[in-house]
Amino acid sequence: MKEIRTLMLVLGIAFPFLGCATNMAPLPANLSVDQTIVFGKVQASLTGPTTRWYTPQIRFFELMNLTTKEWFRVDIESADSPFFLALPPGEYELVRLQINEGAFRSMAQLNSTFEVSRGGLNYLGIWEVKIHPPTYLRLVDVSVETDLEDAKAQVLSLYPDLAGLPITSQLPTPRDSETRLVEISPYPRVWWFCRHLTC
């Protein structure tokens, strides 16, 4: 009976994450002036020293349309990358992001919201992801900065056909947040990475 209750609890926690997300490239080959486009930049950095060999990168982040409950996953695979996405208009939540440090992977749950307006370009700002050094209670700070001149230059260099469209600033709120960063599997199964005898 105890095992059944445990299984139901695990499934109840995991159920919201079992749905499929639409995979999106951060820089699609083509974007049209007729689409509703959001753009911005994501940057990852460490706040202190680390014993790991690799610097952290953003592996992906996930967005959810709060009206339709549709999920979108944007694969970044970089420590510093712009992103341009064609999304349906509506209210969105930045739900979570995943960090890579070589073979290590960590996940953070977020709850920043922003609006996507029809027509023109929706500027989401620069997402500064500041990762604390590896400890038992590891934290990550996410802050949103804005640089409209740099944003206009990005549009002009990456998608010159969109350069004439108006830009609306739709910065996620809250602008600053701190949350726990949790290491997830697949954990490296090499002897020098192992923390448990079952590894």
SVG drawing of the C-alpha trace seen along z (x, -y; Angstrom):
<svg xmlns="http://www.w3.org/2000/svg" viewBox="-7 -53 46 55">
<polyline fill="none" stroke="black" stroke-width="0.4" points="0.0,0.0 2.8,-2.4 4.5,-1.7 1.2,-2.5 0.9,-5.8 4.5,-6.7 4.0,-5.9 0.8,-8.1 2.7,-10.9 5.5,-10.7 3.1,-10.6 1.1,-13.5 4.3,-15.7 5.5,-14.6 2.2,-14.8 2.4,-18.5 5.7,-17.9 4.8,-14.8 3.2,-16.8 5.0,-17.5 6.7,-20.9 7.2,-22.4 10.9,-22.5 12.2,-25.8 15.6,-26.9 16.9,-30.1 17.7,-31.6 15.4,-30.2 16.5,-30.5 13.5,-32.6 11.1,-35.0 8.3,-36.9 7.0,-40.4 3.5,-38.8 4.5,-36.7 4.4,-37.7 8.0,-37.7 9.7,-37.9 13.4,-38.3 16.1,-38.9 19.3,-37.5 20.3,-35.0 23.7,-35.0 25.1,-32.6 27.9,-33.3 29.3,-32.1 29.2,-34.2 32.2,-32.6 35.0,-30.0 34.2,-26.4 36.2,-23.2 34.4,-22.0 36.4,-22.1 33.6,-23.5 31.9,-26.9 28.1,-26.8 25.9,-27.0 22.1,-27.4 21.0,-24.1 17.4,-25.2 14.6,-27.2 10.8,-26.5 7.9,-28.8 4.2,-28.2 1.3,-30.0 -0.9,-30.7 -4.1,-30.7 -3.7,-27.6 -1.2,-25.8 1.0,-25.1 4.7,-24.6 7.7,-25.8 11.2,-24.6 14.1,-26.7 17.4,-24.9 20.3,-27.3 23.4,-25.3 25.5,-28.4 26.6,-30.7 25.7,-33.8 23.1,-33.7 20.4,-35.9 17.0,-34.3 14.2,-35.1 10.9,-33.2 7.7,-33.3 5.0,-32.8 1.2,-33.2 0.1,-36.4 -0.9,-36.0 0.5,-35.9 3.5,-33.6 5.5,-32.3 9.2,-31.4 8.8,-28.1 12.2,-26.6 15.7,-26.4 18.4,-23.8 22.2,-24.4 25.1,-22.3 28.5,-22.2 30.2,-19.5 28.6,-16.3 26.7,-17.9 23.1,-19.1 21.0,-21.3 17.4,-22.5 15.8,-25.7 12.0,-26.3 11.0,-29.9 7.8,-31.9 8.5,-35.1 5.6,-36.3 5.5,-38.5 3.0,-39.6 3.3,-38.9 1.5,-41.5 0.4,-40.9 2.4,-42.8 5.9,-44.2 8.7,-42.9 8.3,-42.1 11.6,-42.7 12.2,-40.5 15.5,-42.1 18.7,-40.4 18.3,-37.5 21.3,-37.5 21.5,-34.0 24.0,-34.2 24.9,-30.7 26.3,-30.2 29.3,-27.9 28.4,-24.2 27.2,-23.6 24.4,-21.5 21.9,-24.3 23.0,-25.8 21.2,-29.0 20.7,-30.8 19.8,-34.5 17.9,-35.6 17.7,-39.3 16.4,-41.1 18.3,-44.1 17.4,-46.2 19.5,-47.7 17.3,-48.8 20.2,-50.1 21.9,-46.7 18.5,-45.1 18.0,-47.2 21.5,-46.3 20.8,-42.6 17.7,-42.8 19.5,-44.6 22.4,-42.2 20.4,-38.9 17.1,-39.7 17.4,-42.8 13.9,-42.3 12.5,-42.9 14.5,-46.1 11.6,-48.4 9.1,-46.9 8.3,-48.7 9.8,-47.3 7.7,-47.0 9.5,-46.3 7.8,-43.4 10.3,-42.6 9.4,-39.6 8.3,-40.3 9.6,-40.0 12.8,-41.6 14.9,-39.9 14.5,-36.4 16.5,-33.8 15.7,-30.1 17.3,-26.7 19.3,-24.9 18.9,-21.2 21.2,-18.6 19.3,-16.1 20.1,-12.9 21.7,-11.6 24.4,-12.0 27.8,-11.2 28.6,-7.5 32.3,-7.8 34.1,-6.8 35.5,-10.3 32.0,-11.9 30.3,-9.4 28.9,-10.4 27.0,-7.2 28.0,-3.5 25.3,-2.6 26.9,-4.7"/>
</svg>
